[in-house]
Structures are given as C-alpha cells and as structure tokens.
Amino acid sequence: SCSATDVTLYFKDNNIDIKSLHNRLTYKLTESEPRLY
C-alpha cells in the first residue's frame, strides 16, 4: 500500500521539492489546456 506519509517520506528522502514538483505539474496541465487562474 502507499500512504500519504510514505509518499512524503519518499519525496524527502530523494530531496524533491514537492512545491516545485506541483508547480511543474500544474504548468504542464495549463500548457496542454491553457487557462487563466
């Protein structure tokens, strides 16, 4: 199973900035489907 805590620890262990990752994902989504927020 994969809990939210496991995911958070995974990101921390790999030194991944979750916020920048989220921003990148949001950018990709808005890039494929342009939208003003």
PyMOL commands that set and color helices and strands:
alter all, ss='L'
color gray80, all
select helices_A, chain A and resi 4-13+18-32
alter helices_A, ss='H'
color red, helices_A
deselect
rebuild
show_as cartoon
